Amino acid sequence: TTEVLAEIWKSQTGVTTPEYGSTEWSERLRTELAATDLKAVERHKLSPQAVELLDVFSLMKSARRSADPAAIGPFILSMTRSTDDLLGIYLLARYAGFGAETIDITVVPLFETIEDLRAAPSILTALLKVPLARRSLKVGGKTIEIMLGYSDSNKDGGFLCSIWELDQAQRKIMRALQSQGFQLIFFHGRGGSVSRGGAPTDRAIAAQPPNTVHGQLRLTEQGEVVSANYSNVSTAAAHLELLASSVFCHSSNTDDSLADPAITDALDALSGLSQTTYSDLLETPGFIDYFQQASPVEELAMLKIGSRPARRFGAASLSDLRAIPWVFAWSQNRHLITGWYGFGTAISAFRRFRGEQGDGTLRQMFDHAKLFRLIVDEVEKSLFQTDIDIAADYATLVHDADVRETVVGKIQVEYKLACEGVLFLTGSHALADRFPGLKDRFCKIAPDLKRVHKLQVELLRQARATAQPSSVSIPLLQSMNSISTGLGWTG
């Protein structure tokens, strides 16, 4: 949207536009939003991308004036990083023909990274200071919808940090906007896997901060989750009953298991320790090479199971890689670091620094804090599905021996610490003893999965040795399908 806005401004003036993020950019946005009239957009001077986006707004305008004003839903702005991002949407809507008094569309910001989740309250508070935006938001009955991204926050900060930051973001956003007289509806952008917010529906809802579910909840259900939850009428009805009852139950529950400052302090410390450990792995020299070579991340794009390209801008950096292939690749090679990495060091360091008092706090959290209990449960499931021996097999695909040994060494150490941390908290003797259904099902297919993994490693080696590495064999694609089916999710 910023590129289109810059293109429109340049077509109108013929000179270079202000740089996005600059004071000049912000001032021009606000000046034009406050103007009674705007200079007409000459669409024939714009790129096809710009024309297409303006056409979307024009279609939304037509729908709002049709017999069914709700025919088109909200405009979800992914990767919302600033107030200017949101104001840009309002200005583009004005260019497409919406009025100067109010913009009759619902703009839903999607906060995805850890940094953006932390900045969300200030971004939204600044938005309400812009008269046009405030008037437009009041049209909807002073209700604001906010979307939260589980996938990119996980890729950005690791599992434990992501879940904690999402909880804290909801609390801070709620306080900031309720003080302005607005109510919120949180839209949870969950995926199917643990790493993308997947968890038992009733327990995931029960772990939300109190007063953030007022009889309303919106969430995404995608991919294999749709098949699992809505494959037939009876299954769909049962799932919808579970959703409805969980929302109503949580709406009436004002108890906050995180009200104890000692628990909040502990989770803050655990989150910080976990994120530091996770970031240290990602910043290991050669880590990106390891990821690309020890997983089928490049080849899975040929599977064509996603609605979007694997990378946002066609670049090869980690920040541009979409969260779904990131999670999918780490599950294919059975590292599954997106569901547990950083947890072990966090628990170990917390216990070491705080001694017996720390142990007592952790046990209290496990017994009484729903959010922490959910975190531990999902980490345990991920650790159970992780296979360090299979992961080592995939690591043989990495060319640089030093990189391979360094990254594998860190993962093995952290895996051991994570397992020890989970068993300390649960009091169990082995992983997944508390989940007999999961354990029985997975143990039955584990030998078959191991054979498929062995085959996939060889197929990857062969595919990368050919003169045409982009040519992916059908058996390799089938191996990806088999592994994701065995694990129960893609990404």
C-alpha positions, 0 to 999 in steps of 0.5 A: 500500500505504501508503494501505491501511495508513493506512486499516486503522489509521484503521478500527481506532482512529477517529483520524488515523493517523501520517504516512507517513515519520514516526518514529511511522509507523515505530514502529507498523509495527515494533510491530505486526510484532512483536506475537503477535496483531493486531487483526482487520480489519473489511473492511466498513469499508474502501474497495474498493481496500483490500479488493482488496489484502487479497484478493490477499494472502489468495489468495497465502496459499491458493496457498501451502497448495495442491497447487502452492505456486508457483502465484503468484509474488513480490509485486513492490513498485514504487517502493520508497523505504524500508524502511517500504515493504517492512515495510508489505507484511509487515504487510498480509500479516499482516492477511490471515492470514499468521502472526506467526513468518514471512511465507511470501511472496517480497517483491521490492523494485523500485528505480527512480529514481536516488535509490532505487538509491543508497539501496537498500543501506541500505534492505535492510540496515535490513530485515534488522534487523527480526526478522520480515523476516529470518526470512521471508527465510531461509525462501527459502534465504537468497536475496533477489531484487532488481528493478532499474528501467531505465526510471524511472532513465533518465527521472530521470537520463538514459541514461549516468547510469542505466546507471552507477548500475544497475551501482553499485547491484548492486555495493553491494547485493551487498556489503551483503547478502553480508556478512549471509550472503545471496545475490542474484538480480537481476531486470532490468526492461528494456524494448525500447528503448535508453532502457529497457535494451534492448541485444543480449542477450549483450553486455548480460549480459556487461556486468553486474558480476562475481559478480552472475549466479550461473547465474541471471538474471531479466529482463522481455521485453515488447511488441514484444520478445516478438514479435521473440524468440518469434514462432516455435519456431526463433526462441524456441529460438535466443533461449533458447540465447543467454540460457542460454549468456550467463548460464553464460559470465558466471557463470564469468567473474570478470574485472572490466573496471571494477576499474581505479580510473582507469576507475571514477573516469572513469565517476563523472565522466562520469555526474555531468556527464551527469546535470547536463546532462540535469537542466539541460534538464528544469529549463529554464523551459517544458520540460514545455510543450515536451514536451507540445506538441512530441510526441504524448504526450497523444494516444498514450494513445488508442492503448491499447497499454499495460497501465497508464495513462500517468500514475501518479496522474492528475497532469500533472507529469513525475515522475508520467508513466510511463517508457513514454510518456516514451520513446515520445513522444521517439521519435515526434518523433525527438528520442530524447533519452532515449538520448543526451542528456548524453553529449556534454557529459560527453565534451567536458568530460572531455576539456577538463578532463583533456587528453591523459591524459583522451583516453587514459583514454577510449580505454582504456575504449572498448577494454577496459571492456565497460560503457562500450563498451555505452554508447557503442554504444547512444548511437551507435545512438540518435544515428543514429535521431535526426533534428534536422530532423524534431525541428524540425518538431515544435517548430513545434507549441510555442506559446511561441517563446522556449521553443521556441528555448531547448529546441531550441537546447540539444538541437541543441548537445548532439546535435552534441557527442554525435556528436563524442564518439562519432566521437572514441571509435570513430574512425569517419567517420560514425554507425553505420558500425560497424552496417551492418545497422542502417544499411542497414535504416534508410536504406531506410525513412527517406524513408517515415518522413519522410513519416509524420512530416510527416503526423503533425505536421499531424494533431497541429496539426489535432487540437489546433485542434478543439473536442474535443482528446480526439478523436483521428483514426484516421490520427493513431493509425496514424501512431504505429504506423507510426513505432514500427514503423519505429524497431523499438520503442514505448518 
